[in-house]
Amino acid sequence: MNGVWGNYPFSDVLQVYLELDYLLKRSFLLLIQQMEHSEAYAILHEIWTNETASLYTYYEDRQLFSNAKEAVKLKDLVELCFFYAEELLKRPAHVYTDGIPPLISIILPVYRSQRYLWEALRSIYEQTYPHFELIIVNGYRNDDPLDVILSIFGDNRTIIVQESKKVLLGASLNMGIKQAQGEFIARMDADDIAHTDRLAKQIDFMQEHKDIDLCGTMFRAFGTTNQWNYAPFPLTHLELQCRSLKYCNFLHPTVIWRREKFLSEGLWYNEEVLSEDTDLFARAVFAVKTANLQESLLLYRREGHNLSIENLKKRDPNRQSLAVGQSLQLEQRNLAALHRTLSENEKHLVGYKDVEAFTYGDALQIYRSRLAREDLSNLLPSDTNNSATIFAANTHNRTPVIWGYGWNGQVLEYILQRQGFKEYKIVDQFWQKLSINSDMPNLMNIEDLDRRSDTFYILISMDKHYPEVTERLHRYGYALRQDYIEYFV
């Protein structure tokens, strides 16, 4: 393939080099049985650099990138590979030694993570802030060669906590926290890459702002299959609390918090939910003060398997989405938490409703008042009561079709199931393109909607207007409200 990359699909080229990266890592484990680590690394570094030396310029000179994202994907693939760096490890001169208590305890769960764990570990051991302990929670029956990989780095700040049974991630993280000595708890995932000054900048912020108990950062997503665009999270506590009514506002592997403050507030991970991070942070914003740093301090890998998508597939005994059901329950708890904070003027604003009658629409009123602004569209979706009324009035025995099977699409599916719809359909342009979940019985092709407004009523799940979607529906013969509704707009 070397030198004739243009003869192959771009996605295939990316995959080949991903596999080469993994092959070199496995080769490294064999070579270090015969030679020094540094010598083995030098050999594999030379192989990687030789194989990729002209890869990027080949595509750039021939203008083979179809868009800017492809150029970024290829550059990331080459430069973020473990063997791209000239040295195995650039450890800072002063590191944590026995007898000096760590200020930060980093919790890192590991389960079948060896493909990308190397980069994650290096990014931690190269942190410019040295006074930390890395607590690795080793998953039950994990078959990663963890001890061998850790021996490559030889860092005595590492502790392994072993799971004795299969548990959800929240339970694994609590195991790590129980072993922590640090004043602060930081999170890291086994496939991401922390900037070398991540801990230093977060500790500086937390020590300068004693009133802040939980702090996250911005991030940049990367990966050969990365198609996600992320809007920046809010930075200030009140906006974070507001947006937490519906969304998670912290990227899990960027957060750091004060351990004793969280323990005193009973802020442990919920060990029985799928989205343990969303659950914890939603509770935290009503118990402690929070913030996000504007600077991006983590590279967030989006590659192949995604736990969030896997969680969306899980069903309760009634065949309803377990993740969505848990999320809607969390929303109700968030509304109750907000209701407990209402001032006398705010109670008057919502008509002195008790907690059972307090609605999401009431919550929007409260935050419009607290933030002194009418437009909350960059924080929260609008109230959907009007959309629900329009849908109910116009369905006329037609089959509902959910357009877009992201989170909002899953919420709509849950609502339809709760309303007793036994038949509904799902279309998703992105999933259709990638052939994701093509075995789902409810999934249909978008093209099959053409000229069938007498059969289907469309529920667009996106929370902002996409003219290309509505224009396509108009071409297919669908009219706004009568035949489709942008449910969350």
C-alpha positions in Angstrom: 0.0 0.0 0.0 3.0 2.3 0.7 3.2 5.0 -2.0 -0.1 3.9 -3.8 -2.5 4.9 -1.1 -4.8 6.7 -3.6 -5.7 3.3 -5.1 -7.6 2.4 -1.9 -10.6 3.9 -0.1 -9.5 6.4 2.5 -11.3 4.5 5.3 -9.4 1.4 4.3 -6.1 3.2 4.5 -6.9 4.5 8.0 -7.9 1.0 9.1 -4.7 -0.5 7.8 -2.6 1.9 9.8 -4.6 1.4 12.9 -3.9 -2.3 12.6 -0.2 -1.6 12.0 -0.2 0.5 15.2 -1.7 -2.5 17.1 0.7 -4.9 15.5 3.7 -2.9 16.6 2.4 -2.8 20.2 2.1 -6.5 20.3 5.5 -6.8 18.7 6.9 -4.6 21.4 5.7 -7.0 24.1 7.7 -9.7 22.4 10.8 -7.7 21.8 11.2 -6.5 25.4 11.7 -10.1 26.3 14.9 -10.1 24.3 16.2 -6.5 24.7 16.0 -3.3 26.6 12.8 -1.3 26.4 14.4 1.7 24.8 16.1 -0.4 22.2 12.8 -2.2 21.3 11.0 1.2 21.1 13.6 2.7 18.8 13.2 -0.2 16.3 9.4 0.2 16.2 9.6 4.0 16.2 11.7 3.7 13.0 9.2 1.3 11.4 6.3 3.6 12.1 8.0 6.8 10.9 9.2 5.1 7.8 5.8 3.7 7.0 4.0 7.0 7.5 6.7 9.6 6.5 5.1 10.6 3.3 1.5 9.5 4.0 0.0 12.9 4.8 1.9 14.8 2.0 0.8 12.2 -0.5 -2.8 13.0 0.1 -2.3 16.7 0.5 -0.2 17.2 -2.7 -2.7 15.2 -4.8 -5.6 17.0 -3.1 -7.1 13.6 -2.2 -8.8 14.8 1.0 -12.5 15.2 0.4 -12.9 17.5 3.3 -11.0 19.1 6.1 -12.0 16.4 8.6 -10.2 13.8 6.6 -7.0 15.7 6.8 -7.3 16.0 10.6 -8.1 12.3 10.9 -5.0 11.3 9.0 -2.7 13.7 10.8 -4.0 12.5 14.2 -3.6 8.9 13.2 0.1 9.4 12.3 1.1 11.8 15.2 -1.0 10.3 18.0 0.2 6.8 17.5 2.3 5.4 20.4 5.4 5.0 18.3 5.4 8.4 16.8 7.2 10.1 19.7 11.0 9.9 19.5 11.3 8.5 23.1 9.4 5.9 25.0 8.6 8.2 27.8 9.5 11.8 28.7 8.9 11.7 32.4 9.3 15.0 34.2 12.4 15.3 36.3 10.6 15.4 39.7 8.0 12.7 40.2 6.1 11.4 43.2 8.2 9.2 45.5 7.3 7.1 48.5 6.6 9.1 51.6 5.1 12.1 49.9 1.3 11.8 49.9 -0.3 12.3 46.5 -2.5 15.3 46.1 -4.5 13.8 43.2 -5.9 10.2 42.9 -6.6 9.4 39.2 -9.2 6.7 38.7 -8.7 4.7 35.5 -10.9 1.7 34.8 -9.4 -0.9 32.4 -11.1 -3.7 30.5 -9.9 -5.1 27.2 -8.2 -1.8 26.6 -4.8 -2.8 25.4 -5.2 -1.4 21.9 -5.2 2.2 23.2 -4.2 2.0 26.8 -0.5 2.7 26.0 -1.2 6.3 24.9 -3.5 7.0 27.9 -0.9 5.7 30.3 1.9 7.7 28.7 -0.2 10.9 28.8 -0.6 10.4 32.6 3.0 9.5 33.4 4.2 12.5 31.4 2.1 15.0 33.4 4.0 18.1 34.4 2.3 17.9 37.8 3.9 14.9 39.6 2.1 14.5 42.9 -0.5 11.9 41.9 -1.3 8.3 42.3 -2.9 6.4 39.4 -5.5 3.9 40.6 -6.2 1.3 37.9 -9.4 -0.6 38.4 -8.8 -3.9 36.5 -12.0 -5.3 35.2 -13.3 -8.8 36.1 -11.7 -11.4 33.9 -9.8 -8.7 31.9 -7.4 -10.5 29.5 -5.2 -7.4 28.8 -1.5 -8.0 29.6 -1.8 -5.2 32.1 1.2 -6.1 34.2 3.5 -6.2 31.2 2.2 -2.9 29.7 2.7 -1.2 33.1 6.2 -2.6 33.4 7.1 -0.7 30.2 6.6 2.6 32.1 8.0 1.5 35.5 6.1 4.1 37.5 5.7 3.5 41.2 2.8 5.9 41.4 0.5 3.1 40.1 -1.9 1.0 42.2 -4.1 -1.8 40.8 -7.5 -2.6 42.3 -8.9 -5.9 41.0 -12.6 -6.5 40.5 -13.8 -9.8 41.9 -17.0 -9.9 39.9 -18.6 -8.3 36.9 -20.2 -4.9 37.9 -21.3 -1.7 36.2 -18.8 1.1 35.7 -20.2 3.1 38.6 -19.3 0.3 41.0 -15.8 0.0 39.5 -15.2 3.7 40.0 -16.4 3.6 43.6 -13.9 0.8 44.2 -11.1 3.1 43.1 -12.3 6.1 45.1 -12.3 3.9 48.3 -8.6 3.3 47.8 -7.8 6.9 47.1 -5.4 9.0 49.3 -5.5 12.2 47.3 -7.3 15.4 48.3 -8.6 15.4 44.7 -10.2 12.7 42.6 -9.5 12.9 38.8 -10.9 10.7 36.1 -9.3 9.3 33.1 -10.4 6.7 30.5 -8.2 4.0 28.9 -8.5 5.2 25.3 -8.1 9.0 25.7 -5.0 11.2 25.8 -4.5 13.9 28.4 -2.5 17.0 27.6 0.7 17.0 29.7 -0.4 20.0 31.7 -4.0 18.9 32.3 -3.5 18.1 36.0 -1.3 21.2 36.6 -3.9 23.6 35.2 -6.8 22.0 36.9 -5.0 22.0 40.3 -4.0 25.6 39.8 -7.6 26.5 39.1 -9.0 24.5 42.1 -6.5 25.9 44.5 -7.2 29.5 43.3 -11.0 29.0 43.4 -11.6 27.4 46.8 -15.4 27.6 46.3 -15.3 25.3 43.3 -15.6 21.6 44.1 -15.9 20.0 40.7 -14.1 21.1 37.5 -14.1 19.8 34.0 -12.4 21.0 30.8 -13.0 21.3 27.1 -11.7 18.6 24.8 -11.1 17.7 21.2 -12.6 14.5 19.7 -10.4 12.4 17.4 -10.4 9.0 15.7 -10.6 7.5 12.3 -14.4 7.0 12.5 -15.1 10.3 14.4 -18.1 12.0 12.9 -19.1 13.9 16.1 -19.2 17.7 16.5 -19.5 18.9 20.0 -20.7 22.3 21.2 -18.6 23.7 24.0 -19.9 23.0 27.5 -21.0 26.0 29.7 -18.3 27.3 32.0 -20.1 28.8 35.0 -22.0 27.0 37.7 -25.5 28.5 37.2 -25.4 27.7 33.4 -24.1 24.2 34.2 -26.9 23.7 36.7 -29.5 24.9 34.2 -28.3 22.7 31.4 -28.0 19.7 33.7 -31.8 19.4 33.7 -31.4 17.7 30.3 -27.8 17.1 29.5 -24.4 16.0 30.9 -22.2 19.0 31.1 -18.8 17.5 31.9 -16.8 15.1 29.8 -16.1 12.3 32.3 -12.4 11.8 31.7 -11.7 15.6 32.2 -13.2 16.0 35.6 -11.5 16.6 39.0 -13.2 17.1 42.3 -12.6 17.6 46.0 -12.8 14.1 47.6 -13.9 15.1 51.1 -16.5 17.5 49.9 -18.1 14.9 47.6 -18.0 12.3 50.4 -19.6 14.7 52.9 -22.4 15.3 50.4 -22.9 11.6 49.7 -21.8 12.0 46.1 -20.7 8.5 45.1 -21.4 7.0 41.7 -24.8 5.3 41.4 -23.8 1.6 40.9 -27.1 0.6 39.3 -27.4 3.0 36.3 -25.9 2.9 32.9 -24.9 6.6 32.7 -23.1 6.9 36.0 -21.4 10.1 35.0 -24.6 11.9 34.0 -26.2 10.8 37.2 -23.4 11.9 39.5 -22.9 15.3 37.8 -26.6 16.0 37.8 -26.7 15.5 41.6 -23.4 17.4 42.1 -24.6 20.7 40.5 -27.3 20.9 43.2 -25.0 20.1 46.0 -21.6 21.7 45.2 -20.3 24.6 43.1 -19.0 23.6 39.7 -17.1 25.0 36.7 -15.5 24.0 33.3 -12.2 25.3 32.1 -12.4 26.9 28.7 -9.2 25.3 27.5 -9.1 21.9 25.8 -7.0 19.6 28.0 -8.0 16.1 26.6 -8.1 14.3 23.3 -11.3 12.3 23.4 -11.1 9.1 21.2 -14.2 8.2 19.1 -13.2 4.9 17.5 -15.4 2.0 16.6 -17.2 0.6 19.7 -19.0 3.2 21.7 -20.4 2.4 25.2 -23.1 5.1 24.9 -24.5 3.5 21.8 -24.3 0.0 23.4 -26.2 1.3 26.4 -28.9 2.7 24.2 -29.6 -0.9 23.0 -30.3 -2.2 26.5 -34.0 -2.7 27.4 -36.0 -3.1 30.5 -38.5 -6.1 31.0 -41.1 -4.1 29.1 -38.7 -3.7 26.1 -38.3 0.0 26.7 -34.9 1.7 26.6 -33.3 1.3 30.0 -31.0 4.3 29.5 -33.8 6.6 28.5 -36.0 5.4 31.4 -33.2 6.1 33.9 -32.6 9.5 32.3 -36.2 10.6 32.5 -36.3 9.5 36.2 -33.1 11.6 36.7 -34.8 14.6 35.1 -37.7 14.3 37.6 -35.2 14.2 40.5 -33.4 17.2 39.0 -36.7 19.1 38.9 -37.3 18.2 42.5 -33.8 19.3 43.5 -34.4 22.7 41.7 -37.8 23.0 43.4 -36.1 22.8 46.8 -33.9 25.8 46.0 -36.8 28.2 45.0 -37.0 31.5 46.7 -40.3 33.1 47.7 -40.3 35.2 44.6 -39.6 32.2 42.4 -42.4 30.2 44.1 -44.7 33.1 43.2 -43.4 33.1 39.7 -44.6 29.5 39.1 -47.8 29.8 41.0 -46.7 28.2 44.3 -46.8 24.7 42.7 -45.8 21.8 44.8 -43.0 19.5 43.7 -45.4 17.0 42.0 -46.9 19.8 39.8 -43.6 21.5 39.1 -42.8 21.0 35.3 -39.9 21.4 32.9 -41.7 24.5 31.6 -41.7 25.9 35.1 -38.0 25.2 35.4 -37.3 27.1 32.2 -39.1 30.1 33.7 -36.9 29.9 36.8 -33.7 29.8 34.9 -34.8 32.7 32.6 -35.2 34.7 35.8 -31.9 33.5 37.4 -29.8 34.1 34.3 -31.7 37.3 33.4 -32.3 36.3 29.8 -35.2 35.0 27.8 -33.3 32.9 25.3 -32.0 29.6 26.8 -31.7 27.8 23.5 -27.9 27.3 23.8 -28.5 25.6 27.1 -31.8 23.7 27.0 -34.4 22.5 24.4 -37.8 24.2 24.5 -40.8 22.7 26.2 -42.3 19.9 24.1 -45.9 20.1 25.4 -47.0 22.0 22.3 -45.3 19.5 20.0 -47.0 16.6 21.8 -50.4 18.4 21.3 -49.8 18.9 17.6 -48.7 15.3 17.1 -51.8 13.9 19.0 -54.1 16.1 16.9 -52.6 15.2 13.5 -51.5 11.5 13.7 -54.9 10.2 12.3 -53.9 6.5 12.7 -50.7 6.9 10.7 -47.6 5.2 11.8 -45.2 7.5 13.6 -41.7 7.7 12.2 -38.8 9.0 14.3 -36.3 10.9 12.2 -32.9 10.7 13.9 -32.0 8.0 16.4 -29.7 9.9 18.7 -30.6 10.6 22.3 -33.7 12.6 21.4 -34.8 9.8 19.1 -34.5 7.4 21.9 -36.6 9.7 24.1 -39.3 9.8 21.4 -39.3 6.1 21.1 -39.8 5.7 24.9 -42.6 8.2 24.8 -44.3 6.3 21.9 -44.0 3.1 23.8 -45.4 4.6 26.9 -48.4 6.0 24.9 -49.1 2.5 23.6 -47.8 2.7 20.0 -47.0 -0.9 19.1 -45.9 0.1 15.6 -43.5 2.9 14.8 -40.5 3.3 12.5 -37.1 4.9 12.8 -34.9 6.6 10.1 -31.4 7.9 10.6 -29.3 9.3 7.9 -26.0 8.7 9.7 -26.9 5.2 10.8 -28.1 4.3 7.4 -24.8 5.5 5.8 -22.8 3.4 8.2 -25.2 0.5 8.2 -25.5 0.6 12.0 -28.1 -1.7 13.5 -29.5 -2.6 10.2 -31.1 -5.7 11.9 -33.4 -3.4 14.0 -37.0 -4.4 13.0 -38.2 -0.7 13.3 -35.4 0.7 11.1 -36.4 1.8 7.6 -34.7 3.6 4.7 -35.4 7.3 4.4 -36.2 6.9 0.7 -39.1 4.7 1.7 -40.9 7.7 3.0 -41.3 9.3 -0.4 -45.0 10.1 -1.3 -46.3 8.2 1.7 -47.6 11.0 3.9 -50.9 9.1 4.0 -49.1 6.3 5.9 -46.5 8.0 8.1 -46.3 10.9 10.4 -42.8 12.2 11.0 -41.3 13.2 14.3 -38.0 15.0 13.7 -35.9 14.4 16.8 -33.2 17.0 16.4 -33.3 19.9 18.8 -32.5 22.6 16.2 -33.8 23.3 12.7 -32.1 21.4 9.8 -33.4 22.9 6.5 -32.0 19.9 4.5 -34.3 17.6 6.5 -37.5 19.6 6.1 -36.7 20.4 2.5 -36.4 16.7 1.8 -39.7 16.0 3.5 -41.3 18.8 1.4 -40.0 17.1 -1.7 -41.5 13.8 -0.4 -44.9 15.5 -0.1 -45.0 16.2 3.7 -46.5 19.4 5.2 -45.4 21.0 8.5 -47.7 20.0 11.4 -50.1 18.2 9.2 -47.5 15.5 8.3 -44.4 16.2 10.4 -43.3 18.1 13.5 -39.8 19.2 14.6 -40.6 17.8 18.1 -37.8 19.5 20.1 -37.6 22.8 18.3 
